[in-house]
Amino acid sequence: MNFEDYQCIRFSRQGRVLTLSLNRPAQRNAVNERLHHELSQVFTDAQRDPDSDILVLTGEGAAFCAGGDIDWMQRAVDDPTEFEKTAREAKDIVFSQLDLEKPLLCKLNGHATGLGASLALLCDIIVAADTARIGDPHVSVGLVAGDGGAILWPQLVGYAKARKFLFTGELMSATEAERIGLITEVVTAQALDDTVAQLAGRLAQGATKAIRWTKITTNLPLKQLFHSYFDAGVAYECLSNRTADHAEAVQAFSEKRKPVFTGQ
């Protein structure tokens, strides 16, 4: 499979294991328009890749993914029709991850927030460095967690805990995320690469058809949930993109101050 057209995702191989690395390290791998578009295609392309059986998703540099790029958010505030394209691609990102038959491991090398958290949590196995933090602070920028968080978090940790973290936008440590069942495993930052490489290698040497079909079966209830409710979440996020509170949050971020929300 030829991945040469990708600009914001780097690809590397180790045997039958293909690693996809979000590659905007200077921006903490924040998702801009180009990366968002590539994410809407990459899992489909990786599924078609004949030279891999196992996939690993990680981030270049210190962060896994810092969520949405603030300059891109500002453009969507200035021109809300920009968000309509984003909404279509958001569906492609989520459903291509859910439809992916190959096992997808997340090597959570650093902080994962917003869309970054959703990308991580849609992976099959999530191994995190003990220095990483994770959370879905959509509400902190006046947005609805419509890109998957509002559906996914309750399934992983239950509604009581999910509501607290989704309503407040708080981040948690990787250790706490493992404790409440949000992620799979925490290791030291120094051990992360070897741990994920060993696990990926073990799966690649296993009965790959049986593993793949087990994954498909396990994902069926989750896919049903997303097909039933995801459109509503995306629609509400589109509405929240047009609010004064979101515009205030984006401006406040640019001005390095705390936003003053009015409920408008």
C-alpha positions as CSV (number, residue, x, y, z in Angstrom):
1,M,0.0,0.0,0.0
2,N,1.3,3.4,-0.9
3,F,1.0,6.0,1.8
4,E,3.2,8.7,0.2
5,D,0.4,11.2,-0.2
6,Y,0.0,11.5,3.6
7,Q,1.5,14.7,5.0
8,C,0.5,14.6,8.7
9,I,0.7,10.9,9.4
10,R,4.0,8.9,9.3
11,F,4.1,5.2,8.6
12,S,6.7,2.6,9.7
13,R,6.8,-1.2,9.5
14,Q,8.2,-4.0,11.7
15,G,7.3,-7.3,10.0
16,R,3.5,-7.5,9.7
17,V,3.0,-4.6,12.1
18,L,2.2,-1.2,10.7
19,T,2.6,1.9,12.9
20,L,0.6,5.1,12.2
21,S,2.2,8.1,13.9
22,L,0.3,11.5,14.1
23,N,3.1,13.8,12.8
24,R,2.6,17.4,13.9
25,P,4.9,17.3,17.0
26,A,5.5,21.0,17.1
27,Q,1.7,21.5,17.6
28,R,1.4,18.5,20.0
29,N,-0.3,16.6,17.1
30,A,-3.3,18.9,17.3
31,V,-5.8,18.1,14.5
32,N,-5.9,20.7,11.7
33,E,-7.9,20.5,8.5
34,R,-5.3,18.4,6.7
35,L,-4.8,15.8,9.5
36,H,-8.6,15.6,10.0
37,H,-9.0,14.7,6.3
38,E,-6.2,12.1,6.5
39,L,-7.7,10.5,9.6
40,S,-10.9,10.1,7.6
41,Q,-9.1,7.9,5.1
42,V,-6.2,6.3,6.9
43,F,-8.0,3.4,8.6
44,T,-9.6,2.4,5.4
45,D,-6.3,2.5,3.6
46,A,-4.6,0.6,6.4
47,Q,-7.3,-2.1,6.2
48,R,-6.5,-2.5,2.5
49,D,-2.7,-2.7,3.1
50,P,-1.7,-6.3,2.1
51,D,1.5,-6.2,4.1
52,S,0.2,-5.8,7.6
53,D,-2.0,-7.7,10.1
54,I,-1.6,-5.5,13.2
55,L,-1.8,-1.7,13.4
56,V,-0.4,0.6,16.1
57,L,-1.6,4.3,16.5
58,T,0.7,6.7,18.3
59,G,1.9,10.3,18.2
60,E,5.3,11.9,17.3
61,G,7.0,13.9,20.0
62,A,5.8,14.5,23.5
63,A,2.0,14.3,23.0
64,F,-0.3,11.7,21.5
65,C,-2.9,14.3,20.3
66,A,-3.9,17.6,21.7
67,G,-7.4,17.6,20.1
68,G,-8.5,20.3,17.6
69,D,-6.0,22.9,16.3
70,I,-7.1,26.3,17.6
71,D,-6.5,28.1,14.3
72,W,-8.8,25.6,12.5
73,M,-11.4,26.1,15.2
74,Q,-11.3,29.9,14.6
75,R,-11.9,29.4,10.9
76,A,-14.9,27.2,11.7
77,V,-16.2,30.0,14.0
78,D,-15.7,32.6,11.3
79,D,-17.4,30.3,8.6
80,P,-19.7,27.8,10.2
81,T,-20.2,26.0,6.9
82,E,-16.6,24.8,7.3
83,F,-17.8,22.7,10.2
84,E,-20.2,20.8,7.9
85,K,-17.3,19.3,6.1
86,T,-15.7,18.5,9.5
87,A,-18.9,16.7,10.6
88,R,-18.9,14.5,7.5
89,E,-15.3,13.6,8.0
90,A,-15.9,12.9,11.7
91,K,-18.3,10.2,10.8
92,D,-15.7,8.7,8.4
93,I,-13.1,8.7,11.1
94,V,-15.2,7.0,13.7
95,F,-16.9,4.4,11.4
96,S,-13.6,3.5,9.6
97,Q,-12.1,2.8,13.0
98,L,-15.1,0.7,14.1
99,D,-15.1,-1.1,10.7
100,L,-11.4,-1.8,10.8
101,E,-10.9,-5.6,11.0
102,K,-7.2,-5.6,11.9
103,P,-6.4,-5.2,15.6
104,L,-5.5,-1.6,16.4
105,L,-3.3,-0.9,19.4
106,C,-2.9,2.6,20.8
107,K,0.6,3.5,22.1
108,L,-0.4,6.4,24.2
109,N,2.9,8.2,24.4
110,G,1.6,11.5,25.9
111,H,-1.5,13.5,26.5
112,A,-4.7,12.7,24.6
113,T,-7.5,15.3,24.7
114,G,-10.8,15.8,22.9
115,L,-10.6,14.1,19.5
116,G,-7.3,12.8,20.5
117,A,-8.9,10.9,23.4
118,S,-11.6,9.5,21.1
119,L,-9.0,8.3,18.6
120,A,-7.3,6.5,21.5
121,L,-10.4,5.0,23.0
122,L,-11.6,3.7,19.7
123,C,-8.5,1.5,19.6
124,D,-8.8,-2.1,20.7
125,I,-6.0,-2.1,23.3
126,I,-4.6,1.1,24.8
127,V,-1.2,1.0,26.5
128,A,-0.2,4.3,28.1
129,A,2.9,5.8,29.4
130,D,2.6,6.7,33.1
131,T,3.3,10.3,32.2
132,A,0.3,10.6,29.9
133,R,-3.0,12.2,30.7
134,I,-6.4,11.8,29.0
135,G,-9.7,13.6,28.9
136,D,-12.4,15.0,26.7
137,P,-12.5,18.8,27.4
138,H,-14.9,19.7,24.5
139,V,-17.1,21.6,27.0
140,S,-14.1,23.6,28.1
141,V,-14.1,25.2,24.6
142,G,-17.9,25.4,24.4
143,L,-18.4,22.4,22.2
144,V,-20.4,19.2,22.5
145,A,-18.3,16.0,22.7
146,G,-20.0,14.9,19.5
147,D,-17.0,13.2,17.8
148,G,-17.5,10.0,19.9
149,G,-16.8,10.8,23.5
150,A,-20.4,11.2,24.6
151,I,-21.2,7.6,23.4
152,L,-17.9,5.9,24.1
153,W,-17.1,7.0,27.7
154,P,-20.3,5.7,29.3
155,Q,-19.7,2.3,27.6
156,L,-16.2,2.1,29.1
157,V,-16.6,3.6,32.6
158,G,-20.3,3.8,33.2
159,Y,-22.6,6.8,33.0
160,A,-21.9,8.2,36.5
161,K,-18.2,8.6,36.0
162,A,-18.5,9.5,32.3
163,R,-20.9,12.4,33.0
164,K,-18.5,13.9,35.5
165,F,-15.6,13.9,33.1
166,L,-17.6,14.9,30.1
167,F,-19.4,17.7,31.9
168,T,-16.3,19.2,33.5
169,G,-13.7,18.4,30.8
170,E,-11.2,17.3,33.5
171,L,-8.2,15.3,32.5
172,M,-7.0,12.3,34.4
173,S,-3.7,10.5,34.8
174,A,-3.1,7.3,32.9
175,T,-3.0,5.5,36.2
176,E,-6.5,6.7,37.1
177,A,-7.7,5.9,33.6
178,E,-6.5,2.3,34.0
179,R,-8.1,2.1,37.4
180,I,-11.5,3.0,36.2
181,G,-11.3,0.8,33.1
182,L,-10.9,3.6,30.5
183,I,-7.7,2.2,29.1
184,T,-6.0,-1.2,29.2
185,E,-2.6,-0.9,30.8
186,V,-0.1,1.6,32.1
187,V,3.7,1.2,31.9
188,T,6.7,3.5,32.5
189,A,7.4,5.8,29.7
190,Q,10.8,4.0,29.2
191,A,9.0,0.7,28.8
192,L,6.2,1.8,26.5
193,D,7.9,1.1,23.1
194,D,9.0,-2.4,24.1
195,T,5.7,-3.3,25.7
196,V,3.7,-2.3,22.7
197,A,6.1,-3.9,20.3
198,Q,6.0,-7.2,22.2
199,L,2.2,-7.2,22.3
200,A,1.9,-6.3,18.6
201,G,4.4,-9.0,17.7
202,R,2.5,-11.6,19.8
203,L,-0.7,-10.8,18.0
204,A,1.0,-10.8,14.6
205,Q,2.3,-14.4,15.4
206,G,-1.1,-15.5,16.6
207,A,-4.1,-16.9,14.7
208,T,-4.7,-13.7,12.9
209,K,-8.0,-14.7,11.3
210,A,-9.4,-15.8,14.6
211,I,-8.2,-12.6,16.3
212,R,-9.6,-10.5,13.5
213,W,-13.0,-12.1,13.6
214,T,-13.1,-12.0,17.4
215,K,-12.5,-8.2,17.1
216,I,-15.3,-7.9,14.6
217,T,-17.8,-9.7,16.8
218,T,-16.7,-7.7,19.9
219,N,-17.3,-4.5,18.1
220,L,-20.8,-5.3,16.8
221,P,-22.7,-3.8,19.8
222,L,-20.5,-0.7,19.8
223,K,-21.1,-0.2,16.1
224,Q,-24.8,-0.5,16.6
225,L,-24.7,2.2,19.3
226,F,-22.8,4.6,17.1
227,H,-25.1,4.0,14.1
228,S,-28.1,4.7,16.3
229,Y,-26.8,7.9,18.1
230,F,-23.7,9.3,16.5
231,D,-25.6,11.6,14.0
232,A,-27.3,13.4,17.0
233,G,-23.9,14.0,18.7
234,V,-22.4,15.5,15.5
235,A,-25.5,17.7,14.9
236,Y,-25.3,19.1,18.5
237,E,-21.6,19.7,18.1
238,C,-22.3,21.6,14.8
239,L,-24.9,23.7,16.8
240,S,-22.4,24.4,19.6
241,N,-19.9,25.6,17.0
242,R,-22.2,28.5,16.4
243,T,-22.5,29.6,20.0
244,A,-21.1,32.7,21.6
245,D,-19.5,30.6,24.3
246,H,-17.5,28.6,21.8
247,A,-16.3,31.8,20.0
248,E,-15.3,33.2,23.4
249,A,-13.4,30.0,24.3
250,V,-11.4,30.1,21.1
251,Q,-10.6,33.8,21.5
252,A,-9.6,33.3,25.1
253,F,-7.3,30.4,24.1
254,S,-5.6,32.7,21.6
255,E,-5.3,35.4,24.1
256,K,-4.0,33.0,26.8
257,R,-6.7,33.8,29.3
258,K,-9.6,32.0,31.0
259,P,-12.9,32.2,29.0
260,V,-15.9,34.0,30.4
261,F,-18.9,31.9,29.5
262,T,-22.4,33.5,29.4
263,G,-24.5,30.5,28.4
264,Q,-25.1,32.0,24.9
